[in-house]
Amino acid sequence: QSFEFELRTKMVCGPRSLDQIGQLALSFAGRRALIVSDPGIVQAGYPDRARNALEAEGFAVQVFSETGENPTTDHVAAGVDVARAFQPELLIGLGGGSSMDCAKGINFLYSCGGRMQDYWGVGLATGPMLPMIAVPTTSGTGSEMQSFALISDAETHAKMACGDKRASCRIAILDPELTLTQPAMVTAVTGIDAISHAVETFVSKKRNAVSQIYSLAAWQLLSRHIEDVFENPSNLEARAGMQLGAAWAGLAIENSMLGAAHALANPVTARHGTIHGQSVGISLPHVVRFNGHQCDEWYCELLRASESSGKTPAASTGSAGLSEYLSALVRKAGLLTRWSDCGVARDEVVELGKEAAKQWTAKFNPRQVSEGDLQTLYEQAF
């Protein structure tokens, strides 16, 4: 299969690595840094630590923290107003995937102008963009290793994937200590999301020699450590494993694509405000069983890669064993396992199926899915 590969992000990993941000930022020409974060991360004190390290190296620093879960065009617009007043030369996304995606969204509009909707697609930036440093405080989206920002339209609630190679982060700082302060629910939903990325990218229609390397590496780390962080949240080794696994899964997305589980999850998140990782956790086991009719051997290969840990089913169980494992993992995470528990009504299934079929990840599912197939998959999760 034909593909291109370019690693655009420098990774700096290890406890207390956030404190290196000032020195790392010196590699860029400008000395004005805008930190994009959220209120919870501000309360944890991480933007202040970053500010202190940056100011010690002579940077002027501004913090924008008015973003939230599933960043919208309104969040981005508010950040752009702050950027235009401050005139940054460097952006820093410090927080979960929402903070990093919001920072990328701000970068598109501040650097290139227009509206966020203008960049819905791939390669639509109109010029150079500001350098960006990503500092994830969760182990979930892998946004620090991707060139895409997921931004929801504040009016239509459509989740827009806006991607351009120029939006890739120049540096990603993976400091596992920053994940220790996550609430248990955040650990749960981000961990399940990361697992879903490893599973879906490994069987995507766009899978290739490079993406499979990262999918497998992500799966091995995530499946080994995810239950450990549920049971012992202070286990720094497990936290580091989850953080690196999420980053590898992000690189797998960048070089492959996701599938029907994300196509099913997004309309529910848009309609009901259900947390993304929760929605994916409900849909993924059913999609794995559905796909197993066509690519069971690939799921066997995934399980074979993690057999030595003793924490996943035998490779011979294939899609059935993987589906059961994923369902059990969602329960161990303390998450819901049925759409009805999320407030979704059965009479929404037809419309949800239509919306899921429009999601761009649906077309990359290894087994072709129709509106009817997606409706059936919704039904199975009631």
N, C-alpha and C positions, 0 to 999 in steps of 0.2 A: 504494500500500500504506500502511496506517495504521501509524504508529510514533511513539514519543516519543524525545526527545533532550535530555539535560542533561549538560553537562560539569562534573563535580563535583571534579576534581583540578587543582590548580595545578601547572604544570610549571616546574621551574627547571633549565636545561640549560647545560652548559659545563664545561671542565676546571676542577678545583679547587672545583667548586660544593658538594662535601661540606662544605667549611669554612664554608659559610653556614648550616649546619643549626641552630646555636644561635640566630642572629638570626631565622631563619624560625620556629623553635619558639616564639618570644616572642608570636606571633600567637594562641596558645592560652592559656587561663586558667591551667592547671596548671603546676607546676614540678617534677614528678617523671616522669622518662622511663625506660621499659623498652625496651632495645634487644634485638631478637630476631635472632640471627645463627646461624652454624654454625662448627665448629672451624677449617675452612680459612680462612674470612674473618677470624676472630680472629687466626690466625697471620699473615695479610697485614697486620694492624694497623689495619684500617679502623674497627672499633668503638672503638678507643682514640682515633682522630682525632675521631670523632663525640662521644665522651665529653668530650674536651678542649674542643671547641667549645661543647658544651652547658653544661659546668660553668663556662666563662668567662662565661656569661650567667645564672648563678645556679641552674642545674638540678641536682637530685639524680639520679644515673644508676645504673641496674642493668643488667647484661648477662646475658642468657640465651642460651646457645649450644648447647644440647643438642638440636638438631634435625638432620635429615639429609635425604638425597634422598627424595622422595615422603613428606612428613611424615605421620605417623600420629596416630591418636587418643592414643597413648601420649606422643608428643612434645608434643602440645597440652596434655595433662593435666599433664605435668611443668612446662610453662611457666606454666600457670594457678596451680600451687602457688607458684611464684616470685612471680607477680603478686600473689597474695593476701597474701604476706608483705611485699612491697615497697609495694603500693598505688599503682600508677602512675596518672598523669593523662594520659599521652601514651604511645602505642606507636610504635616505630620498627622497621620490617622492613628489615634491612640485609643484603643477600646476593642469592642467586638467587631464583627463584620459590618454592623450598621455604621459605626464611626468611620471605618476605613472606606466603605462604599460612599458615605456622604462626602468624605474628603476628596475622593475621586470625582464625584459629581461636581463639587465646587471647582475642582481643577478644570474640568471640561468648560464650564461656563465662564470662569474667570480668565482662562487662557484663550478660549476660542469664541466666546460670546454666544448669543442665541438662547434657546430654551433647552431644557433637558431632553425633551421629546425629539430634538434635532439629532441626537446622538444615539437614538434607539436603533441598535444594529451593530455592525462591526466596521471599524476603520473609518469613522466619520469625523474624527477630529480635523480641524481645518488648519492647524499649525502646531508649533512646539508647545509642550505643556510643562508646568513647573515640576521640578524634581520632588519626589515624595518619599518619605520614610514611613513604614507601617510598623506599629507596635501592637500586636494582638494581645488582648487580655483574656481571651477565651480560646478554646480549642475546638473550632467548629467550621467556619466558612472557608478558611484558607484564602481569604481575599488578599492577604499580604503577598501571595504568589501569583495573583491573577491580574489580567489587564481589563477586567470587567467590573463595572459598578452596577448593582441591582438597585434601582430607584423606582418607587411606586408613584404613579401619577396621582396627585392629591385629589383630582376630580373623578377620574374613571376607576381608580384603584388598580389599573393595569400595572403589572410588575415589568418594568423595562430593563432589559439587559443591554447596557451601553458599554461597548468594548472597543479599545484601540490600543495597539502596542505602546503608544506614547503615554498611556495612562498607567503603565506598569510601575510598581514601586521600585525605586532604585535600591533601597535597603530595607530589609525586614529584620527587626530585632525580636528574637524569640527568648523572652525571659520567663521561665516557668514560674518564678515566684509571683508574677503578676496574676496568675490564674488561681492562686490559693484563696483569694478573697471572693471568688465567685459564689453566689448563692447556689444551693444544691440544685434548684430547678434550672439555673443557667448551665451548670455542669452537665445536667441530664440532656437538655434539648440540644446543646451545641455538640455534645459527644455523639448523640444519635445522628445528627446532621453530618458530622465528619465521617462516621461509619457508612452512611448512605452514599457519600461521595466516592469512597473507595469501591463500594459494590457496583454502583451504576457506571462509573467510568470504565471499570474493567470489562464490561460487556457492551459498551456503547458501539453504535455503528461506526464511529470515528476512532475507535481504539487502534493503536498502532504500537510499534516496537518500543517507543519512548514512554507513551502513556501507561502501558502495561507495567513497566518497571516501577513507576511512581504509585500506581494503583496497588500493586502487590506490597510495596514497602509501607504504604499507608495502612493497608489492611493488617499486616503483621504487627505493626506498632499499636494500632487502635484496638484490635481484638485482644491483644495481650494485656493492655493497661486499662481499658474502659471500666471493667468491673472493679478494679482496684481503686479508681478514683471515686466510684460510687460508695464503696465500703469504707475507704480511708481517705477523705478529701485532703488530708495534710501530707500525703505521700508524694514528695517532690519528684522522685524518680518516675512515678506513674504520670504525674502532671507533665513532666518534660517529654515523656513518650507520647502522650496525647497531643501535645502542642506540635511536636515535630511530625507526627502522623497526620494531623490536620493540614500542615503545610504541604506535605507530600501529596495529599489528596487534592489540595488546591492546584498544584502543578499538574496533576492528572486531569483535572477539569480543563485547565488551560490548553492541554494538548490532546484532549479527547472531548467528551461532552457527557451530559447527564441524560436521564431517560424518563420513563413514564411515571415513576414515583414522584419526581419533582413536578411533572405536569399535573398530576392529581392534587398535589399539595397546594400549589399556588392559588387556584381559585378559592379553596376553602379559607386560606389565609386572607385573601382579599375580601371575601364576603363576611367572614366571622371574626377576623382579627386573631385567629388561632396562631400561636407561635409556630414559626416555620418548622423547627425541628420536631415539634409535636405532630404536625401534619404529615411530615415525611415518615415519621416513625409508624404511623398508622398505615400508610400506603405501601411502604417498601416490602414487607413480607408477602403481600398479595401479588405485587408486581414480579417478585422473584419466582413465585410459583408459576405465574403466567408465562414468564420468559423461559422457564425450565423446559417447556415443550420443544424449544428450539435450540437452546444453548446450555443444556445441563452440564456438558463437559467443561465449559468455562467456569461454572460455579464449583465443580469438582476441583478444578485447578486452583481456585481461590482458597478453598478449604484446605487443600494439600499444602499450601504455603504457610498455613498457621497451625498445622497439626502438632508440631513439636511443642507448642505452648500448652497443650492439653486443655485449652479453654474453649475450643470450637469443635463442632461435630466432625466425625470422620469424613474424609474426602468422598468416600463411596456413597454418602447420603445425598450428595448433590444439592439440587435446588430445594428439595423437600426438607433436608436437614438444615440448610442455610435459612430457609424461611422460618422454621420453628425456632432456631437460635435467635434470629432477629426479633421475633415476637417476644420471646422470653427476655431478651435484653431490654426491650421497651418497658416491659413490666418491672424489671429490676431497677430501671431508671426512675420508676414512680410515675410514668406517663400513662395517658389514656390509650386504649387500644381499639376504640370504636368511634366512628364518626358521630353516632347518636350522643355519646358522652360529651362531644364538643359543641352540641347545640345544632348540629346539622340535621335537617329533616329529610325523610325519604323522598318527599315530593320535589326536592331540589336536584335529585340525581340527574334528570334529563338535562337541565340547564348546566349543571356542573360538568357533565360529560362533554357538552358543546364547548364550554370554556377551556376544559383541559385539552381538547383536541387542537385548540388554537395556540397552546403553549409550544414554544419552539423546541423545548427538550423532547417533546413527544415524538418528533420525527427521527430522533436519534436512538430511540429505544430499539434494542436488537430484534425484537419481534414486532412487526407492524401492528399499530393499534388504531382502531377506528373509534368513532364516537360511541358506538355500541359496546366495544370492548372496554372503554373507559367507564361507561356507565355500569357495566357488570362489575368492574373492579371496585367502584364505589360501593355497590350493593354488597359485595363480599365483606366489606369492612364495617357493616352495620351489625 
